[in-house]
Amino acid sequence: MKAFSTRAFRQLFGLTPEQLRAQAHLDNLNLTEPIRMNQSTITPLAAPRTVQSGALLIFGLGQLYNTQGNAAFPSQWDRFGP
C-alpha cells in the first residue's frame, strides 16, 4: 500500500513524500483547492438508530495478509463461495 500512495503522490506533486519532508518547505508544490461537494446533490440521511436484537450467528473466513500485495484476495472469495 505504501508504494502505491508514494507513487500517486509523486505523480501529483513531482517528488516523493520523503523528498518533500527533506526539503522542509512547500514553495515548489503546485497545491490546488480541495474538491467541494455540490450541496444540492447530497441526499439527506436519517439519523442512525440503535436496535436491540437477539443473538446473531456470523460466519466468514479469516486470513492474514502482508502488506506486499493482495493477490490472494480473489482466492479467499473463491473459498468463501461454496
C-alpha positions, 0 to 999 in steps of 0.5 A, spaced: 500 500 500 505 504 501 508 504 494 502 505 491 500 512 495 508 514 494 507 513 487 500 517 486 503 522 490 509 523 486 505 523 480 501 529 483 506 533 486 513 531 482 517 528 488 516 523 493 513 524 500 520 523 503 523 528 498 518 533 500 519 532 508 527 533 506 526 539 503 522 542 509 518 547 505 512 547 500 514 553 495 515 548 489 508 544 490 503 546 485 497 545 491 490 546 488 483 547 492 480 541 495 474 538 491 467 541 494 461 537 494 455 540 490 450 541 496 444 540 492 446 533 490 447 530 497 441 526 499 439 527 506 440 521 511 436 519 517 439 519 523 442 512 525 438 508 530 440 503 535 436 496 535 436 491 540 436 484 537 437 477 539 443 473 538 446 473 531 450 467 528 456 470 523 460 466 519 466 468 514 473 466 513 479 469 516 486 470 513 492 474 514 495 478 509 502 482 508 502 488 506 506 486 499 500 485 495 493 482 495 493 477 490 490 472 494 484 476 495 480 473 489 482 466 492 479 467 499 472 469 495 473 463 491 473 459 498 468 463 501 463 461 495 461 454 496 
